């Protein structure tokens, strides 16, 4: 039973690239990756921040944030 | 046949955490992940830099660098 992972992004080019490369490379046997576009789902910014996400793109695995390169600060998405 | 991926690190706590979470979550059917400790294999720093790695930990997929959080600048490993 795969655990839940969340990939937060904002549609930026750095985000799209990270989604297609890193998020897509995650083992589906280990994690079910949910993709969340914070620009379109601004109601979830608080949830991302609570997980420690400071910029996008970021991947949250087991509740821990892993920022992948740098697309945008989460502050501009509020 | 999995493609080659390289996870560069320097033994730092941020690196170890990223290795155990992100590198370990990569789908083995898609990528065979090589782990390289640049502190112990300084001869490979130039190779990492050529791939665009600016800090560790970083994961190189299909030749593209994905910096994961920030442990140390590659400059301190030269």
Backbone of each chain as nested JSON, in Angstrom:
{
  "chains": [
    {"id": "A", "residues": [
      {"number": 1, "name": "UNK", "atoms": {"N": [0.856, -1.198, 0.0], "CA": [0.0, 0.0, 0.0], "C": [0.891, 1.247, 0.0]}},
      {"number": 2, "name": "UNK", "atoms": {"N": [0.91, 1.98, -1.099], "CA": [1.798, 3.147, -1.147], "C": [1.372, 4.239, -0.166]}},
      {"number": 3, "name": "UNK", "atoms": {"N": [2.372, 4.93, 0.35], "CA": [2.11, 6.061, 1.223], "C": [1.82, 7.283, 0.373]}},
      {"number": 4, "name": "UNK", "atoms": {"N": [1.304, 8.296, 1.026], "CA": [0.944, 9.5, 0.293], "C": [2.116, 10.473, 0.219]}},
      {"number": 5, "name": "UNK", "atoms": {"N": [2.353, 11.002, -0.942], "CA": [3.336, 12.068, -1.125], "C": [2.623, 13.202, -1.832]}},
      {"number": 6, "name": "UNK", "atoms": {"N": [3.069, 14.411, -1.605], "CA": [2.448, 15.554, -2.271], "C": [3.522, 16.39, -2.95]}},
      {"number": 7, "name": "UNK", "atoms": {"N": [3.304, 16.682, -4.212], "CA": [4.205, 17.548, -4.969], "C": [3.491, 18.884, -5.14]}},
      {"number": 8, "name": "UNK", "atoms": {"N": [4.05, 19.919, -4.516], "CA": [3.46, 21.259, -4.618], "C": [4.193, 22.056, -5.689]}},
      {"number": 9, "name": "UNK", "atoms": {"N": [3.435, 22.717, -6.519], "CA": [4.066, 23.552, -7.541], "C": [3.188, 24.759, -7.83]}},
      {"number": 10, "name": "UNK", "atoms": {"N": [3.644, 25.572, -8.772], "CA": [2.872, 26.772, -9.105], "C": [2.85, 27.011, -10.605]}},
      {"number": 11, "name": "UNK", "atoms": {"N": [3.09, 25.951, -11.351], "CA": [2.986, 26.089, -12.799], "C": [4.192, 26.717, -13.48]}},
      {"number": 12, "name": "UNK", "atoms": {"N": [5.205, 27.093, -12.69], "CA": [6.393, 27.726, -13.264], "C": [7.208, 26.697, -14.051]}},
      {"number": 13, "name": "UNK", "atoms": {"N": [8.102, 27.182, -14.89], "CA": [8.863, 26.241, -15.725], "C": [9.74, 25.32, -14.884]}},
      {"number": 14, "name": "UNK", "atoms": {"N": [10.32, 25.866, -13.806], "CA": [11.133, 25.02, -12.914], "C": [10.241, 23.943, -12.291]}},
      {"number": 15, "name": "UNK", "atoms": {"N": [9.001, 24.345, -11.968], "CA": [8.046, 23.406, -11.364], "C": [7.67, 22.29, -12.326]}},
      {"number": 16, "name": "UNK", "atoms": {"N": [7.35, 22.665, -13.548], "CA": [6.913, 21.682, -14.54], "C": [8.036, 20.691, -14.816]}},
      {"number": 17, "name": "UNK", "atoms": {"N": [9.239, 21.211, -14.922], "CA": [10.388, 20.334, -15.168], "C": [10.587, 19.367, -13.998]}},
      {"number": 18, "name": "UNK", "atoms": {"N": [10.511, 19.869, -12.785], "CA": [10.696, 18.998, -11.613], "C": [9.582, 17.968, -11.519]}},
      {"number": 19, "name": "UNK", "atoms": {"N": [8.385, 18.366, -11.891], "CA": [7.261, 17.43, -11.855], "C": [7.497, 16.287, -12.843]}},
      {"number": 20, "name": "UNK", "atoms": {"N": [7.9, 16.653, -14.044], "CA": [8.081, 15.634, -15.084], "C": [9.28, 14.745, -14.822]}},
      {"number": 21, "name": "UNK", "atoms": {"N": [10.278, 15.274, -14.115], "CA": [11.485, 14.472, -13.874], "C": [11.433, 13.785, -12.51]}},
      {"number": 22, "name": "UNK", "atoms": {"N": [11.34, 14.562, -11.449], "CA": [11.462, 13.973, -10.111], "C": [10.16, 13.338, -9.637]}},
      {"number": 23, "name": "UNK", "atoms": {"N": [9.07, 14.099, -9.679], "CA": [7.805, 13.539, -9.185], "C": [7.431, 12.298, -9.982]}},
      {"number": 24, "name": "UNK", "atoms": {"N": [7.701, 12.336, -11.276], "CA": [7.348, 11.2, -12.131], "C": [8.263, 10.001, -11.914]}},
      {"number": 25, "name": "UNK", "atoms": {"N": [9.417, 10.225, -11.278], "CA": [10.371, 9.136, -11.062], "C": [10.154, 8.426, -9.727]}},
      {"number": 26, "name": "UNK", "atoms": {"N": [9.226, 8.938, -8.938], "CA": [8.962, 8.308, -7.637], "C": [8.325, 6.935, -7.843]}},
      {"number": 27, "name": "UNK", "atoms": {"N": [8.794, 5.994, -7.089], "CA": [8.316, 4.609, -7.183], "C": [6.837, 4.528, -6.778]}},
      {"number": 28, "name": "UNK", "atoms": {"N": [5.957, 4.185, -7.717], "CA": [4.526, 4.12, -7.398], "C": [4.187, 3.017, -6.403]}},
      {"number": 29, "name": "UNK", "atoms": {"N": [5.111, 2.084, -6.214], "CA": [4.87, 1.028, -5.222], "C": [5.077, 1.57, -3.807]}},
      {"number": 30, "name": "UNK", "atoms": {"N": [5.833, 2.677, -3.71], "CA": [6.126, 3.243, -2.395], "C": [5.265, 4.461, -2.072]}},
      {"number": 31, "name": "UNK", "atoms": {"N": [5.021, 5.289, -3.1], "CA": [4.258, 6.51, -2.849], "C": [3.227, 6.771, -3.936]}},
      {"number": 32, "name": "UNK", "atoms": {"N": [2.063, 7.203, -3.514], "CA": [1.055, 7.717, -4.431], "C": [1.234, 9.233, -4.4]}},
      {"number": 33, "name": "UNK", "atoms": {"N": [1.687, 9.798, -5.496], "CA": [2.02, 11.224, -5.52], "C": [0.829, 12.061, -5.965]}},
      {"number": 34, "name": "UNK", "atoms": {"N": [0.4, 12.948, -5.096], "CA": [-0.653, 13.906, -5.443], "C": [0.032, 15.185, -5.92]}},
      {"number": 35, "name": "UNK", "atoms": {"N": [-0.438, 15.722, -7.03], "CA": [0.131, 16.962, -7.574], "C": [-0.803, 18.115, -7.202]}},
      {"number": 36, "name": "UNK", "atoms": {"N": [-0.263, 19.127, -6.537], "CA": [-1.085, 20.268, -6.116], "C": [-0.508, 21.562, -6.685]}},
      {"number": 37, "name": "UNK", "atoms": {"N": [-1.321, 22.247, -7.475], "CA": [-0.949, 23.537, -8.059], "C": [-1.436, 24.621, -7.098]}},
      {"number": 38, "name": "UNK", "atoms": {"N": [-0.495, 25.201, -6.357], "CA": [-0.891, 26.164, -5.325], "C": [-1.421, 27.475, -5.898]}},
      {"number": 39, "name": "UNK", "atoms": {"N": [-1.109, 27.737, -7.154], "CA": [-1.664, 28.935, -7.775], "C": [-3.16, 28.776, -8.023]}},
      {"number": 40, "name": "UNK", "atoms": {"N": [-3.577, 27.537, -8.241], "CA": [-4.998, 27.267, -8.496], "C": [-5.733, 26.798, -7.251]}},
      {"number": 41, "name": "UNK", "atoms": {"N": [-4.955, 26.291, -6.287], "CA": [-5.566, 25.824, -5.042], "C": [-4.938, 26.574, -3.872]}},
      {"number": 42, "name": "UNK", "atoms": {"N": [-5.186, 27.864, -3.855], "CA": [-4.539, 28.691, -2.836], "C": [-4.996, 28.33, -1.424]}},
      {"number": 43, "name": "UNK", "atoms": {"N": [-6.123, 27.653, -1.336], "CA": [-6.592, 27.211, -0.028], "C": [-5.691, 26.171, 0.603]}},
      {"number": 44, "name": "UNK", "atoms": {"N": [-4.772, 25.634, -0.17], "CA": [-3.861, 24.612, 0.369], "C": [-2.468, 25.154, 0.685]}},
      {"number": 45, "name": "UNK", "atoms": {"N": [-2.29, 26.462, 0.511], "CA": [-0.986, 27.052, 0.834], "C": [-0.664, 26.852, 2.319]}},
      {"number": 46, "name": "UNK", "atoms": {"N": [-1.654, 27.028, 3.168], "CA": [-1.427, 26.894, 4.61], "C": [-0.977, 25.474, 4.966]}},
      {"number": 47, "name": "UNK", "atoms": {"N": [-1.579, 24.503, 4.318], "CA": [-1.208, 23.104, 4.534], "C": [0.245, 22.856, 4.109]}},
      {"number": 48, "name": "UNK", "atoms": {"N": [0.628, 23.437, 2.972], "CA": [2.011, 23.288, 2.503], "C": [2.973, 23.945, 3.49]}},
      {"number": 49, "name": "UNK", "atoms": {"N": [2.617, 25.13, 3.915], "CA": [3.476, 25.833, 4.879], "C": [3.606, 25.047, 6.177]}},
      {"number": 50, "name": "UNK", "atoms": {"N": [2.521, 24.456, 6.608], "CA": [2.551, 23.675, 7.85], "C": [3.491, 22.478, 7.722]}},
      {"number": 51, "name": "UNK", "atoms": {"N": [3.666, 21.992, 6.491], "CA": [4.583, 20.863, 6.267], "C": [6.02, 21.35, 6.118]}},
      {"number": 52, "name": "UNK", "atoms": {"N": [6.209, 22.675, 6.159], "CA": [7.559, 23.223, 6.076], "C": [7.97, 23.673, 4.691]}},
      {"number": 53, "name": "UNK", "atoms": {"N": [7.019, 23.7, 3.76], "CA": [7.332, 24.121, 2.393], "C": [7.555, 25.634, 2.361]}},
      {"number": 54, "name": "UNK", "atoms": {"N": [8.717, 26.037, 1.875], "CA": [9.064, 27.463, 1.815], "C": [9.117, 27.984, 0.382]}},
      {"number": 55, "name": "UNK", "atoms": {"N": [9.248, 27.059, -0.569], "CA": [9.269, 27.458, -1.966], "C": [8.754, 26.287, -2.795]}},
      {"number": 56, "name": "UNK", "atoms": {"N": [8.424, 26.589, -4.038], "CA": [8.007, 25.536, -4.96], "C": [8.991, 25.482, -6.115]}},
      {"number": 57, "name": "UNK", "atoms": {"N": [9.174, 24.332, -6.737], "CA": [8.515, 23.069, -6.444], "C": [9.053, 22.414, -5.182]}},
      {"number": 58, "name": "UNK", "atoms": {"N": [8.183, 21.662, -4.511], "CA": [8.582, 20.925, -3.32], "C": [7.815, 19.61, -3.267]}},
      {"number": 59, "name": "UNK", "atoms": {"N": [8.49, 18.619, -2.755], "CA": [7.893, 17.295, -2.615], "C": [7.843, 16.981, -1.127]}},
      {"number": 60, "name": "UNK", "atoms": {"N": [6.673, 16.627, -0.627], "CA": [6.538, 16.269, 0.782], "C": [6.399, 14.756, 0.872]}},
      {"number": 61, "name": "UNK", "atoms": {"N": [7.388, 14.146, 1.525], "CA": [7.404, 12.686, 1.718], "C": [7.353, 12.413, 3.212]}},
      {"number": 62, "name": "UNK", "atoms": {"N": [6.406, 11.624, 3.637], "CA": [6.279, 11.304, 5.06], "C": [6.274, 12.563, 5.916]}},
      {"number": 63, "name": "UNK", "atoms": {"N": [5.647, 13.612, 5.412], "CA": [5.521, 14.843, 6.188], "C": [6.731, 15.755, 6.153]}},
      {"number": 64, "name": "UNK", "atoms": {"N": [7.806, 15.316, 5.481], "CA": [9.019, 16.138, 5.419], "C": [9.117, 16.831, 4.067]}},
      {"number": 65, "name": "UNK", "atoms": {"N": [9.474, 18.132, 4.06], "CA": [9.548, 18.866, 2.796], "C": [10.909, 18.752, 2.114]}},
      {"number": 66, "name": "UNK", "atoms": {"N": [10.884, 18.501, 0.826], "CA": [12.101, 18.465, 0.017], "C": [11.917, 19.463, -1.113]}},
      {"number": 67, "name": "UNK", "atoms": {"N": [12.614, 20.59, -0.98], "CA": [12.533, 21.634, -2.001], "C": [13.423, 21.223, -3.158]}},
      {"number": 68, "name": "UNK", "atoms": {"N": [12.904, 21.298, -4.345], "CA": [13.637, 20.857, -5.535], "C": [13.936, 22.07, -6.404]}},
      {"number": 69, "name": "UNK", "atoms": {"N": [15.206, 22.403, -6.494], "CA": [15.609, 23.638, -7.179], "C": [14.767, 24.783, -6.605]}},
      {"number": 70, "name": "UNK", "atoms": {"N": [14.605, 25.849, -7.354], "CA": [13.826, 26.973, -6.819], "C": [13.024, 27.604, -7.937]}},
      {"number": 71, "name": "UNK", "atoms": {"N": [11.721, 27.577, -7.781], "CA": [10.854, 28.221, -8.766], "C": [10.315, 29.532, -8.229]}},
      {"number": 72, "name": "UNK", "atoms": {"N": [9.703, 29.472, -7.052], "CA": [9.111, 30.668, -6.454], "C": [8.948, 30.456, -4.952]}},
      {"number": 73, "name": "UNK", "atoms": {"N": [9.038, 31.545, -4.231], "CA": [8.785, 31.491, -2.793], "C": [7.302, 31.265, -2.558]}},
      {"number": 74, "name": "UNK", "atoms": {"N": [6.984, 30.558, -1.505], "CA": [5.575, 30.324, -1.208], "C": [4.889, 31.639, -0.831]}},
      {"number": 75, "name": "UNK", "atoms": {"N": [5.656, 32.621, -0.431], "CA": [5.076, 33.91, -0.042], "C": [4.322, 34.584, -1.195]}},
      {"number": 76, "name": "UNK", "atoms": {"N": [4.778, 34.378, -2.422], "CA": [4.111, 35.02, -3.552], "C": [2.816, 34.316, -3.932]}},
      {"number": 77, "name": "UNK", "atoms": {"N": [2.545, 33.187, -3.287], "CA": [1.333, 32.433, -3.61], "C": [0.202, 32.691, -2.629]}},
      {"number": 78, "name": "UNK", "atoms": {"N": [0.482, 33.521, -1.633], "CA": [-0.541, 33.766, -0.613], "C": [-1.571, 34.797, -1.082]}}
    ]},
    {"id": "B", "residues": [
      {"number": 1, "name": "UNK", "atoms": {"N": [14.882, -1.51, -18.937], "CA": [16.281, -1.195, -18.562], "C": [16.309, 0.182, -17.918]}},
      {"number": 2, "name": "UNK", "atoms": {"N": [16.6, 0.251, -16.62], "CA": [16.582, 1.567, -15.964], "C": [17.698, 2.471, -16.455]}},
      {"number": 3, "name": "UNK", "atoms": {"N": [17.399, 3.763, -16.493], "CA": [18.41, 4.748, -16.845], "C": [19.249, 5.051, -15.617]}},
      {"number": 4, "name": "UNK", "atoms": {"N": [20.354, 5.714, -15.858], "CA": [21.248, 6.017, -14.743], "C": [20.892, 7.361, -14.105]}},
      {"number": 5, "name": "UNK", "atoms": {"N": [20.866, 7.371, -12.788], "CA": [20.691, 8.612, -12.043], "C": [21.833, 8.672, -11.038]}},
      {"number": 6, "name": "UNK", "atoms": {"N": [22.237, 9.872, -10.695], "CA": [23.321, 10.011, -9.71], "C": [22.864, 10.94, -8.591]}},
      {"number": 7, "name": "UNK", "atoms": {"N": [23.024, 10.486, -7.372], "CA": [22.712, 11.306, -6.194], "C": [24.051, 11.726, -5.593]}},
      {"number": 8, "name": "UNK", "atoms": {"N": [24.326, 13.034, -5.649], "CA": [25.57, 13.559, -5.087], "C": [25.313, 14.087, -3.689]}},
      {"number": 9, "name": "UNK", "atoms": {"N": [26.199, 13.756, -2.78], "CA": [26.038, 14.278, -1.423], "C": [27.409, 14.453, -0.78]}},
      {"number": 10, "name": "UNK", "atoms": {"N": [27.395, 14.908, 0.463], "CA": [28.669, 15.143, 1.148], "C": [28.592, 14.668, 2.593]}},
      {"number": 11, "name": "UNK", "atoms": {"N": [27.674, 13.766, 2.859], "CA": [27.608, 13.196, 4.203], "C": [26.927, 14.067, 5.25]}},
      {"number": 12, "name": "UNK", "atoms": {"N": [26.484, 15.257, 4.835], "CA": [25.832, 16.157, 5.787], "C": [24.46, 15.607, 6.191]}},
      {"number": 13, "name": "UNK", "atoms": {"N": [23.915, 16.114, 7.266], "CA": [22.641, 15.575, 7.75], "C": [21.515, 15.815, 6.746]}},
      {"number": 14, "name": "UNK", "atoms": {"N": [21.536, 16.982, 6.091], "CA": [20.526, 17.257, 5.058], "C": [20.675, 16.252, 3.911]}},
      {"number": 15, "name": "UNK", "atoms": {"N": [21.946, 15.928, 3.626], "CA": [22.228, 14.966, 2.543], "C": [21.717, 13.569, 2.886]}},
      {"number": 16, "name": "UNK", "atoms": {"N": [22.016, 13.135, 4.087], "CA": [21.634, 11.787, 4.504], "C": [20.111, 11.654, 4.505]}},
      {"number": 17, "name": "UNK", "atoms": {"N": [19.456, 12.684, 4.991], "CA": [18.003, 12.668, 5.021], "C": [17.433, 12.6, 3.601]}},
      {"number": 18, "name": "UNK", "atoms": {"N": [17.972, 13.406, 2.705], "CA": [17.475, 13.411, 1.321], "C": [17.751, 12.08, 0.64]}},
      {"number": 19, "name": "UNK", "atoms": {"N": [18.888, 11.489, 0.975], "CA": [19.213, 10.191, 0.372], "C": [18.2, 9.14, 0.819]}},
      {"number": 20, "name": "UNK", "atoms": {"N": [17.931, 9.122, 2.123], "CA": [17.031, 8.099, 2.656], "C": [15.582, 8.324, 2.231]}},
      {"number": 21, "name": "UNK", "atoms": {"N": [15.219, 9.573, 1.964], "CA": [13.829, 9.846, 1.587], "C": [13.651, 9.898, 0.072]}},
      {"number": 22, "name": "UNK", "atoms": {"N": [14.331, 10.824, -0.578], "CA": [14.082, 11.043, -2.006], "C": [14.808, 10.026, -2.885]}},
      {"number": 23, "name": "UNK", "atoms": {"N": [16.11, 9.888, -2.698], "CA": [16.851, 8.95, -3.558], "C": [16.285, 7.544, -3.414]}},
      {"number": 24, "name": "UNK", "atoms": {"N": [15.919, 7.193, -2.195], "CA": [15.384, 5.85, -1.952], "C": [13.979, 5.663, -2.514]}},
      {"number": 25, "name": "UNK", "atoms": {"N": [13.307, 6.772, -2.814], "CA": [11.932, 6.685, -3.324], "C": [11.866, 6.613, -4.843]}},
      {"number": 26, "name": "UNK", "atoms": {"N": [13.031, 6.746, -5.49], "CA": [13.04, 6.703, -6.95], "C": [12.696, 5.289, -7.43]}},
      {"number": 27, "name": "UNK", "atoms": {"N": [11.877, 5.234, -8.436], "CA": [11.415, 3.955, -8.995], "C": [12.59, 3.174, -9.597]}},
      {"number": 28, "name": "UNK", "atoms": {"N": [12.95, 2.039, -9.02], "CA": [14.083, 1.278, -9.545], "C": [13.844, 0.73, -10.951]}},
      {"number": 29, "name": "UNK", "atoms": {"N": [12.582, 0.709, -11.369], "CA": [12.286, 0.246, -12.729], "C": [12.653, 1.334, -13.74]}},
      {"number": 30, "name": "UNK", "atoms": {"N": [12.723, 2.588, -13.25], "CA": [13.028, 3.686, -14.168], "C": [14.469, 4.152, -14.089]}},
      {"number": 31, "name": "UNK", "atoms": {"N": [15.009, 4.145, -12.85], "CA": [16.376, 4.633, -12.679], "C": [17.189, 3.744, -11.737]}},
      {"number": 32, "name": "UNK", "atoms": {"N": [18.431, 3.52, -12.117], "CA": [19.404, 2.895, -11.215], "C": [20.177, 4.055, -10.598]}},
      {"number": 33, "name": "UNK", "atoms": {"N": [19.995, 4.264, -9.301], "CA": [20.584, 5.435, -8.654], "C": [21.96, 5.111, -8.074]}},
      {"number": 34, "name": "UNK", "atoms": {"N": [22.955, 5.815, -8.545], "CA": [24.309, 5.705, -7.993], "C": [24.462, 6.791, -6.934]}},
      {"number": 35, "name": "UNK", "atoms": {"N": [24.997, 6.428, -5.788], "CA": [25.211, 7.389, -4.706], "C": [26.685, 7.789, -4.694]}},
      {"number": 36, "name": "UNK", "atoms": {"N": [26.961, 9.071, -4.797], "CA": [28.352, 9.541, -4.824], "C": [28.592, 10.524, -3.684]}},
      {"number": 37, "name": "UNK", "atoms": {"N": [29.529, 10.205, -2.815], "CA": [29.91, 11.073, -1.692], "C": [31.077, 11.929, -2.178]}},
      {"number": 38, "name": "UNK", "atoms": {"N": [30.786, 13.182, -2.469], "CA": [31.82, 14.042, -3.058], "C": [32.939, 14.375, -2.079]}},
      {"number": 39, "name": "UNK", "atoms": {"N": [32.666, 14.233, -0.792], "CA": [33.737, 14.459, 0.184], "C": [34.788, 13.35, 0.107]}},
      {"number": 40, "name": "UNK", "atoms": {"N": [34.34, 12.168, -0.241], "CA": [35.258, 11.026, -0.344], "C": [35.737, 10.791, -1.766]}},
      {"number": 41, "name": "UNK", "atoms": {"N": [34.967, 11.301, -2.727], "CA": [35.348, 11.131, -4.133], "C": [35.461, 12.504, -4.773]}},
      {"number": 42, "name": "UNK", "atoms": {"N": [36.453, 13.269, -4.3], "CA": [36.581, 14.643, -4.773], "C": [36.937, 14.699, -6.256]}},
      {"number": 43, "name": "UNK", "atoms": {"N": [37.449, 13.588, -6.78], "CA": [37.746, 13.543, -8.205], "C": [36.505, 13.628, -9.071]}},
      {"number": 44, "name": "UNK", "atoms": {"N": [35.323, 13.498, -8.454], "CA": [34.087, 13.555, -9.236], "C": [33.35, 14.882, -9.099]}},
      {"number": 45, "name": "UNK", "atoms": {"N": [33.966, 15.835, -8.369], "CA": [33.33, 17.145, -8.227], "C": [33.171, 17.811, -9.597]}},
      {"number": 46, "name": "UNK", "atoms": {"N": [34.204, 17.7, -10.429], "CA": [34.157, 18.341, -11.746], "C": [33.004, 17.777, -12.585]}},
      {"number": 47, "name": "UNK", "atoms": {"N": [32.792, 16.488, -12.485], "CA": [31.695, 15.821, -13.213], "C": [30.339, 16.351, -12.731]}},
      {"number": 48, "name": "UNK", "atoms": {"N": [30.229, 16.508, -11.402], "CA": [28.973, 17.03, -10.845], "C": [28.736, 18.463, -11.317]}},
      {"number": 49, "name": "UNK", "atoms": {"N": [29.792, 19.26, -11.267], "CA": [29.67, 20.656, -11.715], "C": [29.292, 20.735, -13.182]}},
      {"number": 50, "name": "UNK", "atoms": {"N": [29.855, 19.84, -13.973], "CA": [29.553, 19.836, -15.406], "C": [28.083, 19.533, -15.654]}},
      {"number": 51, "name": "UNK", "atoms": {"N": [27.478, 18.785, -14.718], "CA": [26.051, 18.464, -14.841], "C": [25.185, 19.601, -14.291]}},
      {"number": 52, "name": "UNK", "atoms": {"N": [25.84, 20.644, -13.763], "CA": [25.086, 21.793, -13.265], "C": [24.83, 21.762, -11.771]}},
      {"number": 53, "name": "UNK", "atoms": {"N": [25.461, 20.835, -11.065], "CA": [25.25, 20.746, -9.614], "C": [25.965, 21.901, -8.922]}},
      {"number": 54, "name": "UNK", "atoms": {"N": [25.206, 22.665, -8.14], "CA": [25.773, 23.826, -7.45], "C": [25.842, 23.609, -5.947]}},
      {"number": 55, "name": "UNK", "atoms": {"N": [25.056, 22.671, -5.462], "CA": [25.062, 22.365, -4.031], "C": [24.658, 20.911, -3.852]}},
      {"number": 56, "name": "UNK", "atoms": {"N": [24.916, 20.417, -2.661], "CA": [24.479, 19.056, -2.338], "C": [23.497, 19.132, -1.176]}},
      {"number": 57, "name": "UNK", "atoms": {"N": [22.596, 18.18, -1.066], "CA": [22.402, 17.048, -1.956], "C": [21.759, 17.447, -3.28]}},
      {"number": 58, "name": "UNK", "atoms": {"N": [22.103, 16.676, -4.314], "CA": [21.514, 16.916, -5.631], "C": [21.349, 15.581, -6.344]}},
      {"number": 59, "name": "UNK", "atoms": {"N": [20.283, 15.51, -7.112], "CA": [19.99, 14.311, -7.879], "C": [20.06, 14.682, -9.354]}},
      {"number": 60, "name": "UNK", "atoms": {"N": [20.847, 13.944, -10.114], "CA": [20.937, 14.205, -11.545], "C": [20.159, 13.12, -12.276]}},
      {"number": 61, "name": "UNK", "atoms": {"N": [19.108, 13.563, -12.974], "CA": [18.257, 12.648, -13.751], "C": [18.354, 13.041, -15.216]}},
      {"number": 62, "name": "UNK", "atoms": {"N": [18.701, 12.113, -16.063], "CA": [18.818, 12.4, -17.495], "C": [19.702, 13.616, -17.74]}},
      {"number": 63, "name": "UNK", "atoms": {"N": [20.744, 13.754, -16.929], "CA": [21.684, 14.849, -17.134], "C": [21.269, 16.181, -16.542]}},
      {"number": 64, "name": "UNK", "atoms": {"N": [20.071, 16.248, -15.967], "CA": [19.586, 17.504, -15.406], "C": [19.72, 17.476, -13.88]}},
      {"number": 65, "name": "UNK", "atoms": {"N": [20.221, 18.587, -13.288], "CA": [20.417, 18.608, -11.839], "C": [19.169, 19.06, -11.084]}},
      {"number": 66, "name": "UNK", "atoms": {"N": [18.854, 18.335, -10.029], "CA": [17.752, 18.717, -9.141], "C": [18.322, 18.824, -7.737]}},
      {"number": 67, "name": "UNK", "atoms": {"N": [18.472, 20.063, -7.287], "CA": [19.01, 20.311, -5.957], "C": [17.896, 20.086, -4.953]}},
      {"number": 68, "name": "UNK", "atoms": {"N": [18.178, 19.32, -3.916], "CA": [17.156, 18.966, -2.937], "C": [17.513, 19.605, -1.6]}},
      {"number": 69, "name": "UNK", "atoms": {"N": [16.713, 20.548, -1.184], "CA": [17.034, 21.348, -0.009], "C": [18.469, 21.865, -0.169]}},
      {"number": 70, "name": "UNK", "atoms": {"N": [19.125, 22.221, 0.923], "CA": [20.484, 22.754, 0.802], "C": [21.33, 22.254, 1.948]}},
      {"number": 71, "name": "UNK", "atoms": {"N": [22.378, 21.515, 1.612], "CA": [23.299, 21.036, 2.645], "C": [24.576, 21.828, 2.632]}},
      {"number": 72, "name": "UNK", "atoms": {"N": [25.213, 21.904, 1.46], "CA": [26.477, 22.621, 1.323], "C": [26.685, 23.003, -0.133]}},
      {"number": 73, "name": "UNK", "atoms": {"N": [27.391, 24.106, -0.323], "CA": [27.75, 24.519, -1.673], "C": [28.81, 23.571, -2.201]}},
      {"number": 74, "name": "UNK", "atoms": {"N": [28.795, 23.34, -3.498], "CA": [29.813, 22.46, -4.07], "C": [31.199, 23.099, -3.96]}},
      {"number": 75, "name": "UNK", "atoms": {"N": [31.222, 24.401, -3.802], "CA": [32.513, 25.098, -3.699], "C": [33.334, 24.632, -2.497]}},
      {"number": 76, "name": "UNK", "atoms": {"N": [32.685, 24.256, -1.411], "CA": [33.44, 23.836, -0.223], "C": [33.979, 22.42, -0.374]}},
      {"number": 77, "name": "UNK", "atoms": {"N": [33.613, 21.747, -1.456], "CA": [34.062, 20.366, -1.668], "C": [35.249, 20.282, -2.62]}},
      {"number": 78, "name": "UNK", "atoms": {"N": [35.664, 21.427, -3.125], "CA": [36.779, 21.416, -4.091], "C": [38.126, 21.323, -3.375]}}
    ]}
  ]
}
